[in-house]
Amino acid sequence: MANDYLPHIFVIPEDDANRQIALAFLLELGMKSNRYKLFPPARGWRNVLESFEVDHVAGMERFSKRFIILLIDFDGDSSRFAYAKSKVPSGLIDRVFIFGTLSKPEDLKQQFGNFDGIGAALA
């Protein structure tokens, strides 16, 4: 579990593909497991945002060394990023990162072989 008083990262993935990519990324960087928490898939991009708002905003306001990554698929919808960003309180905007593929992570498997390859390439 992440230490609330040291810099640490929470990652909320939309689906299992994003979770696998995030895990490969963190492992490739050699991140210590007490410096991050990778949550189970939220099962939908709207659920990622809801989890962030309901479960994490208060903790981020309390612990200034907490960062969070919202990992969603944009499914070709260019307005989704702006919508997701609008859910981030202005006082947290510098510690919340919204990442994802423009389409779906599965589309990148052709180029990188698997989700671990995608995460390693990102690192």
TORNUSE-554938 format. One line per 8 residues: number of its first residue (from 1); their letters; for each residue x, y, z of C-alpha. Coordinates in steps of 0.1 Angstrom, whole numbers, plus 5000, padded with zeros to 4 digits. Layout:
NUM	A	X:Y:Z | ... .
END
This chain:
1	MANDYLPH	5000:5000:5000 | 5012:5035:4992 | 5025:5057:5020 | 5003:5088:5022 | 5031:5110:5034 | 5055:5102:5006 | 5049:5109:4969 | 5028:5081:4955 .
9	IFVIPEDD	5006:5074:4925 | 4971:5059:4922 | 4961:5045:4889 | 4924:5039:4880 | 4922:5019:4847 | 4890:5016:4827 | 4894:4980:4818 | 4918:4951:4821 .
17	ANRQIALA	4937:4960:4790 | 4945:4994:4805 | 4954:4977:4838 | 4979:4954:4821 | 4995:4983:4803 | 4998:5003:4835 | 5013:4974:4854 | 5039:4968:4827 .
25	FLLELGMK	5047:5005:4826 | 5052:5006:4864 | 5073:4974:4864 | 5094:4986:4835 | 5102:5018:4854 | 5111:4998:4885 | 5086:5015:4907 | 5085:5002:4942 .
33	SNRYKLFP	5051:4988:4951 | 5048:5011:4981 | 5049:5041:4958 | 5018:5032:4937 | 4985:5016:4939 | 4969:5001:4908 | 4932:4997:4913 | 4911:4969:4897 .
41	PARGWRNV	4894:4979:4864 | 4865:5003:4869 | 4846:4988:4840 | 4839:5018:4819 | 4853:5053:4815 | 4824:5069:4833 | 4831:5046:4863 | 4867:5058:4863 .
49	LESFEVDH	4855:5093:4867 | 4829:5084:4893 | 4855:5065:4913 | 4878:5094:4912 | 4851:5119:4923 | 4835:5097:4950 | 4865:5077:4963 | 4896:5098:4957 .
57	VAGMERFS	4890:5136:4957 | 4888:5139:4995 | 4920:5118:5000 | 4939:5139:4974 | 4928:5171:4992 | 4941:5156:5025 | 4973:5141:5012 | 4993:5166:4990 .
65	KRFIILLI	5018:5140:4978 | 4992:5118:4961 | 4989:5118:4924 | 4963:5100:4903 | 4962:5087:4868 | 4928:5082:4852 | 4934:5057:4824 | 4905:5056:4799 .
73	DFDGDSSR	4898:5048:4763 | 4886:5077:4743 | 4868:5055:4717 | 4874:5081:4690 | 4855:5107:4710 | 4877:5138:4711 | 4853:5156:4736 | 4858:5129:4762 .
81	FAYAKSKV	4891:5143:4774 | 4875:5178:4781 | 4846:5161:4799 | 4870:5141:4821 | 4891:5172:4828 | 4860:5191:4838 | 4855:5165:4867 | 4889:5174:4882 .
89	PSGLIDRV	4886:5201:4909 | 4908:5231:4901 | 4929:5226:4933 | 4939:5192:4921 | 4945:5198:4884 | 4983:5196:4887 | 4982:5162:4903 | 4956:5144:4881 .
97	FIFGTLSK	4966:5129:4848 | 4942:5117:4822 | 4957:5092:4798 | 4944:5067:4772 | 4943:5057:4736 | 4923:5076:4711 | 4906:5044:4701 | 4911:5012:4722 .
105	PEDLKQQF	4943:4996:4736 | 4935:4965:4717 | 4943:4984:4685 | 4979:4989:4697 | 4985:4952:4702 | 4992:4948:4664 | 5022:4971:4667 | 5036:4960:4702 .
113	GNFDGIGA	5025:4924:4704 | 5007:4925:4737 | 4997:4949:4765 | 5030:4943:4783 | 5048:4955:4752 | 5027:4986:4751 | 5034:4994:4787 | 5072:4988:4783 .
121	ALA	5073:5010:4752 | 5055:5038:4771 | 5081:5036:4799 .
END
